[in-house]
Amino acid sequence: MLQENVVGIVSDTHDNRECIVRAVQFFNARRCGLVIHAGDFVAPFTAREWEKLKGKFVGVFGNNDGERQGLTEQYSKFGEMHEPPHEFIWAGKRFAVMHAPKKLDMFLERKDLDVVIYGHTHKIEIRRGRPLVINPGECCAWLTGRSTAAILDLSDMHAEIFDLDIES
């Protein structure tokens, strides 16, 4: 049974199929009710792996997502794709998701947000407070050599980074 209060967060998959497969398995094993992708999918073919998710899927486009029509068509079969920034409510918490952190400071000033998620930098960040800020790093492992994702437990607003290449 999926857990609505467990949210998986990933970014910058950049067509790395092996890392995407591990991310989907990881999120399914943790019974994530929602998985958020903060952009840079790159090609529509990656949807074949993401559609194996058991939970809901929400994604935003990144700067390397040139074929937005193809991505939208493929991902809309099982989830949602949005232009960033995208705001929504899940399990009573208000989220803002973007790819590049260009306007991050503007979102940090807003006290109506519970969680702000971004990617693009390929650098992990968890900044506690209101709003909670999460950059899950890079799933693709192209720049840092680490394939990472985050899990957010909405019951206590605890976020944690996980290496996807480690059996868990």
Disulfide bonds with the S-S distance in Angstrom:
none
